[in-house]
């Protein structure tokens, strides 16, 4: 599997990247299991924490339904429920 973000940065995921991704996933599952929703997993120093999405997302940035990004996604088979 190719991770495009790493490919664009010119390298493969490091051990740190893989461990951090696992830590994020574990924290997200714990939040969901506790019924904690509308939160974002965050790395603060070396600690994994969560913050309310309302604190971090101050405005909605909508993608135009007829925009190039949506058209490109549809061309490769991505569905948007419509």
Backbone atoms as SQL, in Angstrom:
CREATE TABLE atoms (id INTEGER PRIMARY KEY, chain TEXT, resi INTEGER, resn TEXT, atom TEXT, x REAL, y REAL, z REAL);
INSERT INTO atoms VALUES
  (1, 'A', 1, 'UNK', 'N', 0.852, -1.178, 0.000),
  (2, 'A', 1, 'UNK', 'CA', 0.000, 0.000, 0.000),
  (3, 'A', 1, 'UNK', 'C', 0.891, 1.232, 0.000),
  (4, 'A', 2, 'UNK', 'N', 0.590, 2.174, -0.858),
  (5, 'A', 2, 'UNK', 'CA', 1.334, 3.430, -0.911),
  (6, 'A', 2, 'UNK', 'C', 0.553, 4.494, -0.170),
  (7, 'A', 3, 'UNK', 'N', 1.197, 5.158, 0.767),
  (8, 'A', 3, 'UNK', 'CA', 0.594, 6.268, 1.486),
  (9, 'A', 3, 'UNK', 'C', 1.020, 7.532, 0.759),
  (10, 'A', 4, 'UNK', 'N', 0.081, 8.167, 0.045),
  (11, 'A', 4, 'UNK', 'CA', 0.416, 9.285, -0.821),
  (12, 'A', 4, 'UNK', 'C', 1.111, 10.411, -0.067),
  (13, 'A', 5, 'UNK', 'N', 0.669, 10.708, 1.140),
  (14, 'A', 5, 'UNK', 'CA', 1.300, 11.785, 1.898),
  (15, 'A', 5, 'UNK', 'C', 2.788, 11.564, 2.083),
  (16, 'A', 6, 'UNK', 'N', 3.177, 10.329, 2.387),
  (17, 'A', 6, 'UNK', 'CA', 4.598, 10.033, 2.563),
  (18, 'A', 6, 'UNK', 'C', 5.324, 10.054, 1.224),
  (19, 'A', 7, 'UNK', 'N', 4.655, 9.575, 0.185),
  (20, 'A', 7, 'UNK', 'CA', 5.252, 9.594, -1.146),
  (21, 'A', 7, 'UNK', 'C', 5.541, 11.028, -1.572),
  (22, 'A', 8, 'UNK', 'N', 4.610, 11.928, -1.303),
  (23, 'A', 8, 'UNK', 'CA', 4.788, 13.331, -1.670),
  (24, 'A', 8, 'UNK', 'C', 5.931, 13.968, -0.885),
  (25, 'A', 9, 'UNK', 'N', 6.128, 13.526, 0.340),
  (26, 'A', 9, 'UNK', 'CA', 7.217, 14.079, 1.159),
  (27, 'A', 9, 'UNK', 'C', 8.536, 13.387, 0.859),
  (28, 'A', 10, 'UNK', 'N', 8.508, 12.364, 0.028),
  (29, 'A', 10, 'UNK', 'CA', 9.741, 11.730, -0.410),
  (30, 'A', 10, 'UNK', 'C', 10.253, 10.604, 0.456),
  (31, 'A', 11, 'UNK', 'N', 9.377, 9.926, 1.184),
  (32, 'A', 11, 'UNK', 'CA', 9.878, 8.824, 1.996),
  (33, 'A', 11, 'UNK', 'C', 8.784, 7.905, 2.478),
  (34, 'A', 12, 'UNK', 'N', 9.209, 6.814, 3.071),
  (35, 'A', 12, 'UNK', 'CA', 8.280, 5.846, 3.645),
  (36, 'A', 12, 'UNK', 'C', 7.984, 6.254, 5.082),
  (37, 'A', 13, 'UNK', 'N', 6.840, 5.796, 5.614),
  (38, 'A', 13, 'UNK', 'CA', 6.547, 6.070, 7.021),
  (39, 'A', 13, 'UNK', 'C', 7.641, 5.483, 7.917),
  (40, 'A', 14, 'UNK', 'N', 8.065, 6.258, 8.877),
  (41, 'A', 14, 'UNK', 'CA', 9.080, 5.782, 9.821),
  (42, 'A', 14, 'UNK', 'C', 8.397, 4.978, 10.928),
  (43, 'A', 15, 'UNK', 'N', 9.201, 4.371, 11.774),
  (44, 'A', 15, 'UNK', 'CA', 8.654, 3.657, 12.934),
  (45, 'A', 15, 'UNK', 'C', 7.858, 4.623, 13.802),
  (46, 'A', 16, 'UNK', 'N', 8.351, 5.850, 13.956),
  (47, 'A', 16, 'UNK', 'CA', 7.628, 6.863, 14.740),
  (48, 'A', 16, 'UNK', 'C', 6.254, 7.118, 14.133),
  (49, 'A', 17, 'UNK', 'N', 6.184, 7.283, 12.795),
  (50, 'A', 17, 'UNK', 'CA', 4.906, 7.515, 12.120),
  (51, 'A', 17, 'UNK', 'C', 3.928, 6.385, 12.408),
  (52, 'A', 18, 'UNK', 'N', 4.405, 5.159, 12.315),
  (53, 'A', 18, 'UNK', 'CA', 3.538, 3.996, 12.512),
  (54, 'A', 18, 'UNK', 'C', 3.054, 3.897, 13.961),
  (55, 'A', 19, 'UNK', 'N', 3.938, 4.144, 14.895),
  (56, 'A', 19, 'UNK', 'CA', 3.553, 4.086, 16.311),
  (57, 'A', 19, 'UNK', 'C', 2.584, 5.212, 16.643),
  (58, 'A', 20, 'UNK', 'N', 2.849, 6.412, 16.131),
  (59, 'A', 20, 'UNK', 'CA', 1.962, 7.543, 16.384),
  (60, 'A', 20, 'UNK', 'C', 0.571, 7.270, 15.816),
  (61, 'A', 21, 'UNK', 'N', 0.502, 6.724, 14.610),
  (62, 'A', 21, 'UNK', 'CA', -0.792, 6.394, 14.012),
  (63, 'A', 21, 'UNK', 'C', -1.544, 5.384, 14.874),
  (64, 'A', 22, 'UNK', 'N', -0.829, 4.409, 15.410),
  (65, 'A', 22, 'UNK', 'CA', -1.451, 3.416, 16.288),
  (66, 'A', 22, 'UNK', 'C', -1.960, 4.076, 17.561),
  (67, 'A', 23, 'UNK', 'N', -1.163, 4.964, 18.133),
  (68, 'A', 23, 'UNK', 'CA', -1.587, 5.670, 19.353),
  (69, 'A', 23, 'UNK', 'C', -2.832, 6.514, 19.096),
  (70, 'A', 24, 'UNK', 'N', -2.876, 7.200, 17.941),
  (71, 'A', 24, 'UNK', 'CA', -4.068, 7.977, 17.585),
  (72, 'A', 24, 'UNK', 'C', -5.284, 7.061, 17.472),
  (73, 'A', 25, 'UNK', 'N', -5.120, 5.932, 16.800),
  (74, 'A', 25, 'UNK', 'CA', -6.223, 5.001, 16.622),
  (75, 'A', 25, 'UNK', 'C', -6.744, 4.453, 17.933),
  (76, 'A', 26, 'UNK', 'N', -5.830, 4.068, 18.812),
  (77, 'A', 26, 'UNK', 'CA', -6.225, 3.542, 20.129),
  (78, 'A', 26, 'UNK', 'C', -6.997, 4.603, 20.909),
  (79, 'A', 27, 'UNK', 'N', -6.507, 5.829, 20.902),
  (80, 'A', 27, 'UNK', 'CA', -7.181, 6.915, 21.627),
  (81, 'A', 27, 'UNK', 'C', -8.571, 7.171, 21.046),
  (82, 'A', 28, 'UNK', 'N', -8.699, 7.128, 19.727),
  (83, 'A', 28, 'UNK', 'CA', -9.999, 7.355, 19.089),
  (84, 'A', 28, 'UNK', 'C', -10.991, 6.254, 19.459),
  (85, 'A', 29, 'UNK', 'N', -10.524, 5.010, 19.480),
  (86, 'A', 29, 'UNK', 'CA', -11.401, 3.896, 19.861),
  (87, 'A', 29, 'UNK', 'C', -11.833, 4.037, 21.316),
  (88, 'A', 30, 'UNK', 'N', -10.923, 4.416, 22.187),
  (89, 'A', 30, 'UNK', 'CA', -11.277, 4.610, 23.597),
  (90, 'A', 30, 'UNK', 'C', -12.339, 5.694, 23.746),
  (91, 'A', 31, 'UNK', 'N', -12.185, 6.804, 23.025),
  (92, 'A', 31, 'UNK', 'CA', -13.192, 7.868, 23.094),
  (93, 'A', 31, 'UNK', 'C', -14.555, 7.353, 22.647),
  (94, 'A', 32, 'UNK', 'N', -14.583, 6.649, 21.523),
  (95, 'A', 32, 'UNK', 'CA', -15.854, 6.133, 21.009),
  (96, 'A', 32, 'UNK', 'C', -16.478, 5.143, 21.989),
  (97, 'A', 33, 'UNK', 'N', -15.669, 4.286, 22.587),
  (98, 'A', 33, 'UNK', 'CA', -16.173, 3.296, 23.544),
  (99, 'A', 33, 'UNK', 'C', -16.762, 3.963, 24.781),
  (100, 'A', 34, 'UNK', 'N', -16.239, 5.141, 25.120),
  (101, 'A', 34, 'UNK', 'CA', -16.735, 5.886, 26.277),
  (102, 'A', 34, 'UNK', 'C', -17.898, 6.810, 25.909),
  (103, 'A', 35, 'UNK', 'N', -18.308, 6.779, 24.634),
  (104, 'A', 35, 'UNK', 'CA', -19.403, 7.636, 24.192),
  (105, 'A', 35, 'UNK', 'C', -18.995, 9.081, 24.010),
  (106, 'A', 36, 'UNK', 'N', -17.711, 9.326, 23.895),
  (107, 'A', 36, 'UNK', 'CA', -17.191, 10.689, 23.712),
  (108, 'A', 36, 'UNK', 'C', -17.075, 10.962, 22.215),
  (109, 'A', 37, 'UNK', 'N', -17.960, 11.811, 21.704),
  (110, 'A', 37, 'UNK', 'CA', -17.942, 12.122, 20.280),
  (111, 'A', 37, 'UNK', 'C', -17.687, 13.615, 20.096),
  (112, 'A', 38, 'UNK', 'N', -17.517, 14.035, 18.865),
  (113, 'A', 38, 'UNK', 'CA', -17.228, 15.436, 18.534),
  (114, 'A', 38, 'UNK', 'C', -15.940, 15.918, 19.177),
  (115, 'A', 39, 'UNK', 'N', -14.963, 15.028, 19.237),
  (116, 'A', 39, 'UNK', 'CA', -13.647, 15.365, 19.765),
  (117, 'A', 39, 'UNK', 'C', -12.590, 14.967, 18.746),
  (118, 'A', 40, 'UNK', 'N', -11.440, 15.613, 18.815),
  (119, 'A', 40, 'UNK', 'CA', -10.332, 15.340, 17.908),
  (120, 'A', 40, 'UNK', 'C', -9.136, 14.887, 18.729),
  (121, 'A', 41, 'UNK', 'N', -8.483, 13.827, 18.276),
  (122, 'A', 41, 'UNK', 'CA', -7.276, 13.348, 18.945),
  (123, 'A', 41, 'UNK', 'C', -6.143, 14.309, 18.622),
  (124, 'A', 42, 'UNK', 'N', -5.346, 14.603, 19.630),
  (125, 'A', 42, 'UNK', 'CA', -4.288, 15.604, 19.484),
  (126, 'A', 42, 'UNK', 'C', -3.012, 15.115, 20.160),
  (127, 'A', 43, 'UNK', 'N', -1.881, 15.514, 19.614),
  (128, 'A', 43, 'UNK', 'CA', -0.588, 15.233, 20.232),
  (129, 'A', 43, 'UNK', 'C', -0.090, 16.531, 20.843),
  (130, 'A', 44, 'UNK', 'N', 0.072, 16.538, 22.158),
  (131, 'A', 44, 'UNK', 'CA', 0.579, 17.721, 22.855),
  (132, 'A', 44, 'UNK', 'C', 1.837, 17.299, 23.591),
  (133, 'A', 45, 'UNK', 'N', 2.978, 17.718, 23.058),
  (134, 'A', 45, 'UNK', 'CA', 4.246, 17.218, 23.574),
  (135, 'A', 45, 'UNK', 'C', 4.360, 15.756, 23.191),
  (136, 'A', 46, 'UNK', 'N', 4.469, 14.895, 24.181),
  (137, 'A', 46, 'UNK', 'CA', 4.486, 13.455, 23.918),
  (138, 'A', 46, 'UNK', 'C', 3.185, 12.786, 24.330),
  (139, 'A', 47, 'UNK', 'N', 2.228, 13.586, 24.821),
  (140, 'A', 47, 'UNK', 'CA', 0.969, 13.037, 25.327),
  (141, 'A', 47, 'UNK', 'C', -0.126, 13.077, 24.264),
  (142, 'A', 48, 'UNK', 'N', -0.862, 11.982, 24.161),
  (143, 'A', 48, 'UNK', 'CA', -2.043, 11.929, 23.301),
  (144, 'A', 48, 'UNK', 'C', -3.212, 12.435, 24.134),
  (145, 'A', 49, 'UNK', 'N', -3.902, 13.437, 23.624),
  (146, 'A', 49, 'UNK', 'CA', -5.061, 14.001, 24.313),
  (147, 'A', 49, 'UNK', 'C', -6.190, 14.145, 23.303),
  (148, 'A', 50, 'UNK', 'N', -7.307, 14.668, 23.771),
  (149, 'A', 50, 'UNK', 'CA', -8.391, 14.991, 22.846),
  (150, 'A', 50, 'UNK', 'C', -8.892, 16.388, 23.170),
  (151, 'A', 51, 'UNK', 'N', -9.380, 17.049, 22.152),
  (152, 'A', 51, 'UNK', 'CA', -9.927, 18.399, 22.313),
  (153, 'A', 51, 'UNK', 'C', -11.278, 18.442, 21.617),
  (154, 'A', 52, 'UNK', 'N', -12.185, 19.278, 22.107),
  (155, 'A', 52, 'UNK', 'CA', -13.489, 19.394, 21.448),
  (156, 'A', 52, 'UNK', 'C', -13.330, 19.934, 20.027),
  (157, 'A', 53, 'UNK', 'N', -14.052, 19.350, 19.096),
  (158, 'A', 53, 'UNK', 'CA', -13.997, 19.846, 17.717),
  (159, 'A', 53, 'UNK', 'C', -14.465, 21.292, 17.632),
  (160, 'A', 54, 'UNK', 'N', -15.417, 21.664, 18.462),
  (161, 'A', 54, 'UNK', 'CA', -15.927, 23.034, 18.414),
  (162, 'A', 54, 'UNK', 'C', -14.843, 24.044, 18.756),
  (163, 'A', 55, 'UNK', 'N', -13.860, 23.641, 19.542),
  (164, 'A', 55, 'UNK', 'CA', -12.752, 24.535, 19.885),
  (165, 'A', 55, 'UNK', 'C', -11.807, 24.708, 18.700),
  (166, 'A', 56, 'UNK', 'N', -11.614, 23.657, 17.926),
  (167, 'A', 56, 'UNK', 'CA', -10.642, 23.675, 16.835),
  (168, 'A', 56, 'UNK', 'C', -11.245, 24.078, 15.495),
  (169, 'A', 57, 'UNK', 'N', -12.519, 23.787, 15.307),
  (170, 'A', 57, 'UNK', 'CA', -13.172, 24.094, 14.034),
  (171, 'A', 57, 'UNK', 'C', -14.077, 25.294, 14.251),
  (172, 'A', 58, 'UNK', 'N', -13.622, 26.443, 13.802),
  (173, 'A', 58, 'UNK', 'CA', -14.379, 27.666, 14.053),
  (174, 'A', 58, 'UNK', 'C', -15.301, 28.035, 12.898),
  (175, 'A', 59, 'UNK', 'N', -15.097, 27.434, 11.735),
  (176, 'A', 59, 'UNK', 'CA', -15.966, 27.712, 10.597),
  (177, 'A', 59, 'UNK', 'C', -16.029, 26.485, 9.692),
  (178, 'A', 60, 'UNK', 'N', -17.149, 26.343, 9.020),
  (179, 'A', 60, 'UNK', 'CA', -17.291, 25.256, 8.059),
  (180, 'A', 60, 'UNK', 'C', -16.676, 25.686, 6.738),
  (181, 'A', 61, 'UNK', 'N', -15.932, 24.800, 6.146),
  (182, 'A', 61, 'UNK', 'CA', -15.365, 25.052, 4.821),
  (183, 'A', 61, 'UNK', 'C', -15.967, 24.017, 3.887),
  (184, 'A', 62, 'UNK', 'N', -16.998, 24.406, 3.204),
  (185, 'A', 62, 'UNK', 'CA', -17.734, 23.480, 2.346),
  (186, 'A', 62, 'UNK', 'C', -17.033, 23.294, 1.004),
  (187, 'A', 63, 'UNK', 'N', -17.184, 22.096, 0.472),
  (188, 'A', 63, 'UNK', 'CA', -16.654, 21.777, -0.852),
  (189, 'A', 63, 'UNK', 'C', -17.812, 21.919, -1.833),
  (190, 'A', 64, 'UNK', 'N', -17.664, 22.733, -2.871),
  (191, 'A', 64, 'UNK', 'CA', -18.759, 22.899, -3.836),
  (192, 'A', 64, 'UNK', 'C', -19.122, 21.562, -4.488),
  (193, 'A', 65, 'UNK', 'N', -20.424, 21.247, -4.509),
  (194, 'A', 65, 'UNK', 'CA', -20.856, 19.950, -5.042),
  (195, 'A', 65, 'UNK', 'C', -20.523, 19.793, -6.521),
  (196, 'A', 66, 'UNK', 'N', -20.391, 20.887, -7.248),
  (197, 'A', 66, 'UNK', 'CA', -20.035, 20.809, -8.659),
  (198, 'A', 66, 'UNK', 'C', -18.576, 21.119, -8.913),
  (199, 'A', 67, 'UNK', 'N', -17.793, 21.203, -7.841),
  (200, 'A', 67, 'UNK', 'CA', -16.393, 21.584, -7.961),
  (201, 'A', 67, 'UNK', 'C', -15.507, 20.483, -8.515),
  (202, 'A', 68, 'UNK', 'N', -14.298, 20.866, -8.859),
  (203, 'A', 68, 'UNK', 'CA', -13.351, 19.940, -9.481),
  (204, 'A', 68, 'UNK', 'C', -12.986, 18.773, -8.563),
  (205, 'A', 69, 'UNK', 'N', -12.858, 19.020, -7.264),
  (206, 'A', 69, 'UNK', 'CA', -12.514, 17.949, -6.328),
  (207, 'A', 69, 'UNK', 'C', -13.596, 16.870, -6.309),
  (208, 'A', 70, 'UNK', 'N', -14.855, 17.293, -6.262),
  (209, 'A', 70, 'UNK', 'CA', -15.962, 16.332, -6.245),
  (210, 'A', 70, 'UNK', 'C', -16.039, 15.592, -7.576),
  (211, 'A', 71, 'UNK', 'N', -15.874, 16.298, -8.679),
  (212, 'A', 71, 'UNK', 'CA', -15.899, 15.636, -9.993),
  (213, 'A', 71, 'UNK', 'C', -14.788, 14.591, -10.095),
  (214, 'A', 72, 'UNK', 'N', -13.594, 14.943, -9.639),
  (215, 'A', 72, 'UNK', 'CA', -12.470, 13.998, -9.700),
  (216, 'A', 72, 'UNK', 'C', -12.754, 12.772, -8.836),
  (217, 'A', 73, 'UNK', 'N', -13.313, 12.988, -7.651),
  (218, 'A', 73, 'UNK', 'CA', -13.632, 11.865, -6.765),
  (219, 'A', 73, 'UNK', 'C', -14.655, 10.938, -7.415),
  (220, 'A', 74, 'UNK', 'N', -15.675, 11.525, -8.029),
  (221, 'A', 74, 'UNK', 'CA', -16.703, 10.706, -8.684),
  (222, 'A', 74, 'UNK', 'C', -16.124, 9.914, -9.850),
  (223, 'A', 75, 'UNK', 'N', -15.162, 10.505, -10.548),
  (224, 'A', 75, 'UNK', 'CA', -14.549, 9.815, -11.683),
  (225, 'A', 75, 'UNK', 'C', -13.794, 8.553, -11.265),
  (226, 'A', 76, 'UNK', 'N', -13.319, 8.516, -10.027),
  (227, 'A', 76, 'UNK', 'CA', -12.616, 7.311, -9.569),
  (228, 'A', 76, 'UNK', 'C', -13.519, 6.405, -8.730),
  (229, 'A', 77, 'UNK', 'N', -14.825, 6.720, -8.734),
  (230, 'A', 77, 'UNK', 'CA', -15.787, 5.815, -8.117),
  (231, 'A', 77, 'UNK', 'C', -16.205, 6.141, -6.698),
  (232, 'A', 78, 'UNK', 'N', -15.835, 7.297, -6.182),
  (233, 'A', 78, 'UNK', 'CA', -16.251, 7.672, -4.827),
  (234, 'A', 78, 'UNK', 'C', -17.689, 8.172, -4.878),
  (235, 'A', 79, 'UNK', 'N', -18.521, 7.676, -3.972),
  (236, 'A', 79, 'UNK', 'CA', -19.930, 8.060, -3.903),
  (237, 'A', 79, 'UNK', 'C', -20.148, 9.000, -2.731),
  (238, 'A', 80, 'UNK', 'N', -21.105, 9.904, -2.874),
  (239, 'A', 80, 'UNK', 'CA', -21.403, 10.875, -1.826),
  (240, 'A', 80, 'UNK', 'C', -22.815, 10.740, -1.284),
  (241, 'A', 81, 'UNK', 'N', -23.458, 9.621, -1.511),
  (242, 'A', 81, 'UNK', 'CA', -24.784, 9.377, -0.961),
  (243, 'A', 81, 'UNK', 'C', -25.907, 10.069, -1.707),
  (244, 'A', 82, 'UNK', 'N', -25.657, 10.522, -2.928),
  (245, 'A', 82, 'UNK', 'CA', -26.737, 11.176, -3.672),
  (246, 'A', 82, 'UNK', 'C', -27.069, 10.411, -4.927);
